[in-house]
Amino acid sequence: MRRPYSSRRPNRGFRGERKGSILFLAVGAVAILTILAAGASSSVSQEWKMASFLTDANTSSDYALSALRAMKQVWSARPSPLTMTPYDLRSRDLVLDDKIVSVRSFDEEALVNIMKSSHDTLLQLPGISGNETLLAAILATPLHVKEDLLLAEGVTVDVYALLKDLVTVYGNGRVNINTVSPEVLTVLDAPVDLISRIRQYRAGDDGEEGTVDDRVFDDISRIDDDLEPFGLMPQEREWIQTLVLAQRLTTGSGTIRCEMTLIKGERILRHFRITVDLSTGTILRWDEE
């Protein structure tokens, strides 16, 4: 006897359920494979980024050296090779391959040489301010880099903070009249009005230092004559002549500190602080972070 039609319907449902289960498993497998593929792709991407980062880190010093060579060529080609001015030291962005080296330059010989300046000048420095005992301790300490000041007895972190932007351990002890700051001129006991006249002279017609129209002191023996049109007073002339005769002023510099930032896209790769002797090409100090 034939089975009723209704008794065969569950078998059709079972086959449909099997097909649905297989389809579900297939979709699930595809989803898992997709996730695994995405994970693998992300892993590869992360590894590529890490490899790129390590490559950039390993070659950063090469870019800093290339930028330093470029700057030395720029300075050697300046119109007045015996002078160094704020315009010569202006900031520059150097494009090297897919990176930019942002360079800021500073004249170490615009500062007070802690080892070669006169005793009276050193006593004028903030943080020392007439303290003979402290100055004796500093002068008795071997100073290879500026931070060695912290090794001197009595030089606290606060004292060092007052000194660090005014002093140097490089150069021959002469201060560059073209780049010296008002703060250092004050330490050198320059009359207040003379400081203003020096800055006015150097700034040129636009009143801003570090631009193409800057005036330059190019002869140490004529500094007072250059300032005469700006209302130079007799005591100011005397101050200039005294320092010139004592060989404490100059118009140029042979020691430059470059602060460099290596940039790729929007990412800063590394910072460098490099001090170089321009006359010999010797790197005197190299710091990076």
C-alpha positions as CSV (number, residue, x, y, z in Angstrom):
1,M,0.0,0.0,0.0
2,R,1.3,3.4,-0.8
3,R,2.1,5.7,2.1
4,P,0.0,8.8,2.3
5,Y,1.5,11.9,0.7
6,S,1.6,13.7,4.0
7,S,4.0,11.1,5.4
8,R,6.7,12.1,2.9
9,R,6.8,15.8,3.7
10,P,9.1,15.5,6.7
11,N,11.8,13.9,4.5
12,R,11.7,16.9,2.1
13,G,12.0,19.2,5.2
14,F,15.0,17.2,6.4
15,R,16.7,17.5,3.0
16,G,16.0,21.3,3.0
17,E,17.5,21.6,6.5
18,R,20.6,19.7,5.4
19,K,21.1,22.1,2.5
20,G,20.6,25.1,4.8
21,S,23.1,23.8,7.3
22,I,25.7,23.2,4.5
23,L,25.0,26.8,3.2
24,F,25.4,28.2,6.7
25,L,28.7,26.3,7.2
26,A,29.9,27.5,3.8
27,V,29.1,31.1,4.6
28,G,30.7,30.8,8.0
29,A,33.8,29.3,6.5
30,V,34.0,32.2,4.0
31,A,33.6,34.7,6.8
32,I,36.4,33.1,8.8
33,L,38.7,33.0,5.8
34,T,37.9,36.7,5.2
35,I,38.7,37.6,8.8
36,L,41.9,35.5,8.7
37,A,42.9,37.2,5.4
38,A,42.2,40.6,6.9
39,G,44.2,39.8,9.9
40,A,47.1,38.6,7.8
41,S,46.8,41.7,5.7
42,S,46.8,43.9,8.9
43,S,49.8,41.9,10.2
44,V,51.7,42.4,7.0
45,S,50.8,46.1,7.0
46,Q,52.0,46.5,10.6
47,E,55.2,44.6,9.8
48,W,55.7,46.9,6.8
49,K,55.2,50.0,8.9
50,M,57.6,48.7,11.5
51,A,60.2,47.9,8.8
52,S,59.7,51.3,7.3
53,F,60.1,52.9,10.8
54,L,63.3,51.0,11.5
55,T,64.7,51.9,8.1
56,D,64.0,55.6,8.7
57,A,65.5,55.3,12.2
58,N,68.6,53.6,10.9
59,T,69.2,56.2,8.2
60,S,68.3,59.3,10.2
61,S,72.0,60.1,11.0
62,D,72.8,59.9,7.3
63,Y,70.2,62.6,6.6
64,A,71.5,64.8,9.4
65,L,75.1,64.5,8.0
66,S,73.8,65.4,4.5
67,A,72.0,68.4,5.9
68,L,75.1,69.4,7.8
69,R,77.2,69.2,4.6
70,A,74.7,71.3,2.8
71,M,74.7,74.0,5.5
72,K,78.5,74.1,5.5
73,Q,78.4,74.7,1.7
74,V,75.9,77.5,2.2
75,W,78.0,79.2,4.9
76,S,81.2,78.8,2.8
77,A,79.5,80.6,-0.1
78,R,78.2,83.6,2.0
79,P,79.2,87.0,0.6
80,S,81.4,87.9,3.6
81,P,83.2,84.8,4.7
82,L,84.9,86.6,7.6
83,T,81.5,87.6,9.2
84,M,78.6,85.6,10.6
85,T,75.2,87.3,10.9
86,P,71.6,86.4,11.9
87,Y,70.8,86.4,8.2
88,D,73.5,83.7,7.6
89,L,72.0,81.7,10.4
90,R,68.3,82.0,9.3
91,S,66.2,78.8,9.5
92,R,66.0,76.6,6.5
93,D,64.0,73.5,5.4
94,L,66.1,71.1,3.3
95,V,64.3,68.6,1.1
96,L,66.2,65.3,1.0
97,D,64.5,62.4,-0.8
98,D,61.0,62.0,0.8
99,K,62.1,63.7,4.0
100,I,62.6,67.3,5.2
101,V,65.3,68.4,7.5
102,S,64.3,71.6,9.3
103,V,67.5,73.4,10.4
104,R,67.9,76.1,13.0
105,S,71.4,77.5,13.5
106,F,72.9,79.3,16.4
107,D,76.3,81.0,16.9
108,E,78.2,79.6,19.8
109,E,80.5,82.6,19.6
110,A,77.7,84.9,20.4
111,L,77.9,83.6,24.0
112,V,80.2,84.1,26.9
113,N,83.0,81.5,26.9
114,I,83.0,80.2,30.5
115,M,86.7,79.2,30.3
116,K,88.2,82.1,28.4
117,S,86.3,85.2,29.4
118,S,87.6,87.7,31.9
119,H,87.0,87.2,35.6
120,D,85.0,90.4,35.8
121,T,82.7,89.2,33.0
122,L,82.1,85.8,34.5
123,L,81.1,87.5,37.8
124,Q,78.4,89.4,35.9
125,L,76.6,86.1,34.8
126,P,73.2,85.5,36.2
127,G,73.5,82.6,38.7
128,I,77.0,83.7,39.7
129,S,76.3,87.4,40.2
130,G,79.5,88.3,42.1
131,N,79.8,85.0,44.0
132,E,83.6,84.5,44.0
133,T,83.3,81.1,45.8
134,L,80.9,79.8,43.2
135,L,83.0,81.1,40.3
136,A,86.2,79.5,41.8
137,A,84.4,76.2,42.0
138,I,83.3,76.5,38.3
139,L,86.8,77.4,37.1
140,A,88.2,74.4,39.1
141,T,85.9,72.0,37.3
142,P,86.9,70.5,33.9
143,L,84.3,71.7,31.4
144,H,84.2,69.6,28.2
145,V,80.5,70.3,27.5
146,K,78.2,73.0,29.0
147,E,76.4,70.4,31.2
148,D,79.6,69.8,33.1
149,L,78.8,73.0,35.0
150,L,76.4,70.9,37.0
151,L,79.5,69.0,38.4
152,A,80.8,72.2,40.0
153,E,80.1,72.5,43.7
154,G,77.3,75.0,44.3
155,V,75.9,74.9,40.7
156,T,72.3,73.7,41.2
157,V,69.8,73.0,38.5
158,D,68.3,76.5,39.1
159,V,71.8,78.1,38.7
160,Y,72.4,76.1,35.6
161,A,69.1,77.2,34.1
162,L,70.2,80.8,34.5
163,L,73.6,80.2,32.8
164,K,72.9,77.7,30.0
165,D,71.6,80.1,27.4
166,L,74.4,82.6,28.0
167,V,77.6,80.6,28.1
168,T,79.6,78.2,25.8
169,V,82.7,76.1,26.1
170,Y,83.6,76.6,22.4
171,G,85.5,79.3,20.5
172,N,88.4,81.6,21.3
173,G,86.7,83.7,23.9
174,R,85.7,86.6,21.6
175,V,82.1,87.5,21.2
176,N,80.6,88.1,17.7
177,I,79.2,91.7,17.6
178,N,77.0,90.7,14.6
179,T,75.1,87.9,16.5
180,V,75.4,88.7,20.2
181,S,72.2,89.0,22.1
182,P,71.1,91.9,24.4
183,E,71.4,89.6,27.4
184,V,75.0,88.7,26.6
185,L,75.8,92.4,25.9
186,T,74.4,93.2,29.4
187,V,76.7,90.6,30.9
188,L,79.6,92.3,29.0
189,D,78.5,95.5,30.8
190,A,77.5,97.4,27.6
191,P,75.6,100.6,28.2
192,V,71.8,100.1,27.7
193,D,71.5,102.7,24.9
194,L,74.5,101.2,23.1
195,I,72.7,97.8,23.1
196,S,69.7,99.5,21.4
197,R,72.0,101.2,18.8
198,I,73.7,97.9,18.0
199,R,70.4,96.2,17.4
200,Q,69.1,99.1,15.3
201,Y,72.2,99.1,13.1
202,R,72.1,95.3,12.5
203,A,68.3,95.3,11.8
204,G,68.6,97.4,8.6
205,D,65.8,99.5,7.2
206,D,63.0,97.0,7.9
207,G,63.8,97.0,11.6
208,E,64.0,93.2,11.7
209,E,67.2,91.1,12.2
210,G,67.8,88.0,10.0
211,T,66.5,89.6,6.8
212,V,68.3,90.4,3.5
213,D,68.7,94.1,4.3
214,D,70.6,93.6,7.6
215,R,73.6,95.8,8.1
216,V,76.9,94.0,9.0
217,F,79.8,94.9,11.1
218,D,82.6,93.7,8.8
219,D,85.6,95.5,10.4
220,I,86.2,95.2,14.1
221,S,88.2,98.4,14.2
222,R,85.3,100.4,12.7
223,I,82.4,99.3,14.9
224,D,82.3,102.8,16.6
225,D,82.4,104.5,13.2
226,D,79.5,102.3,11.9
227,L,77.4,103.3,14.9
228,E,78.3,107.1,14.8
229,P,75.2,107.9,12.7
230,F,73.0,106.3,15.3
231,G,74.0,108.9,18.0
232,L,76.9,107.1,19.6
233,M,77.9,108.7,22.9
234,P,81.5,109.1,24.2
235,Q,81.2,106.5,27.0
236,E,79.7,104.0,24.4
237,R,82.7,104.6,22.1
238,E,85.0,104.0,25.0
239,W,83.3,100.7,25.9
240,I,83.7,99.5,22.2
241,Q,87.3,100.6,22.0
242,T,88.2,99.0,25.3
243,L,86.7,95.6,24.3
244,V,88.3,95.8,20.8
245,L,91.8,96.5,22.3
246,A,91.3,93.6,24.8
247,Q,90.5,91.4,21.8
248,R,87.1,90.5,23.3
249,L,85.0,91.3,20.2
250,T,84.9,89.8,16.7
251,T,82.7,90.1,13.6
252,G,82.6,86.4,12.7
253,S,82.4,82.9,14.1
254,G,83.8,79.5,13.5
255,T,81.6,77.5,15.8
256,I,77.9,76.9,14.9
257,R,75.3,74.8,16.6
258,C,72.6,73.2,14.4
259,E,69.4,72.0,15.8
260,M,67.8,69.7,13.2
261,T,64.4,68.0,13.0
262,L,64.0,65.1,10.5
263,I,60.4,64.9,9.2
264,K,58.7,62.4,7.0
265,G,55.2,63.5,6.0
266,E,53.5,64.5,9.2
267,R,55.8,62.3,11.4
268,I,58.8,63.6,13.2
269,L,61.5,60.9,13.0
270,R,64.3,62.4,15.1
271,H,65.9,65.5,16.6
272,F,69.6,66.4,16.4
273,R,71.8,68.9,18.0
274,I,75.2,69.2,16.3
275,T,78.0,71.6,17.0
276,V,80.6,72.0,14.3
277,D,83.9,73.9,13.9
278,L,83.6,75.5,10.4
279,S,87.3,76.2,10.1
280,T,88.2,72.5,10.3
281,G,84.9,70.8,9.5
282,T,85.2,68.9,12.8
283,I,82.0,67.9,14.6
284,L,82.5,69.0,18.2
285,R,79.3,67.5,19.6
286,W,76.5,65.3,18.4
287,D,73.3,64.7,20.4
288,E,70.1,63.1,19.1
289,E,66.8,62.0,20.4
